[in-house]
């Protein structure tokens, strides 16, 4: 369970490998669908992207410590919920699958549909 601390890099790498296999590409081939690229593509700046990744990492770290003190079934339920939220979030920002995204640039001046 302490492997949850490494949630962000492990999931980002796992999503990249799965995405490349599904697209019949070499798993070592680069692409622009990693977490930081997706956050930049939906309108986050570099600073906000980094802060969000830090926050997600902190949540995974707290979760890793928390599940140690939980009952086994409760910790499994918690991990299932956490990973469900991660997969939905990854799908919504375009790390896996396709999702129509609308990005508002500036103060509502221009909308881009991805």
N, C-alpha and C positions, 0 to 999 in steps of 0.2 A: 504493500500500500504506500510506503514512502516514495515510490516511483511517481506518485502524483505531483511531487515537487517539480518534476521535469515535464509536466503536462504540456506546456506551450511548445517547446522544441520537439518533443516526441510526436505530438499531434500534427504539428506543421509538417514534419518530415513524413509522417504516415499518410497524411492527405496528399502530399506531393507524389509519393510513390503510387498510391491508388489512382490518382488522377492521370498519371503518365501511363500506367498499365491499361486503364480503360481507354485511353486515347491511342494505344498501341505505339507508345514512344519509349525510348530508352529511359530507364528510371533515373539515370544520371544526367539526362539532358536538362538544361536550365529552362525555367519558365518564369512568368511574371504573375503567378497565382499564389505566392506565399502570403502569409498573414500580413506582413508589412506592406506588400504591394497592393493587396486587396483593400487595406485601410486607406492607403493613399488614393486609390482609384475611386473610392466612394466619397472623397472629399476631406478626409482627415489630413492635417498637415503632418510633417515629420515629427514635431514635438508631441502632438496629440497622439499619434500612432504609438510612439515609444512609451508614453505615459499609460496608454490603454494596455499595451502588452505587459508593462510592469504590474499594473493592477490585476490583470488576468493571472499573472505568475504568482502574485501574492495570494490571490484567492485559491489557487491550486496548492500553495504551500500551507495555508491555513487548513484547507480540506485534508491534506496529508496528515497533519497533526491531529485534527479533530477525529478522523476515522479510527485512529489508534485507541481512542477512549470510548468509542461507540460499541454497542452490541454488534455482533457479526451481521445479522440480517439488516439492521438499521444502516450500518456502514455500506453494505451492498446496495441497498435502496438509494442511499445518498449518492454513491458513485454512479449508479445508473441514471439518476436525475441530472447529475453534473455533466455526464457525457452526452445525454440527450440535448441539454442546453448548448453544449459545445458544437454538436453536429448541426443543430438548427442554425446556430450563429454562423458556422462555417458555410453552410448552404446559402444563407441570406447575403453574405458578403462576397460570394462567388468563389470561395476556395474549393468547393466541390459542387458539381452540378451547375446548372444555369438558373439564374434568378433575375427577373427584370428589376433593375434598380434605377431609381431616379435620384439624381444628385443635384442639389441646389448649390450653386456657386454664388459667393458673395452674400448679400442680404436679400435673397429671394429674387435676384435680378435675372439669373439664367438657370434653366433646368436642363440637365442632360439625362437622357434615358439610355441606360446600358443594356 
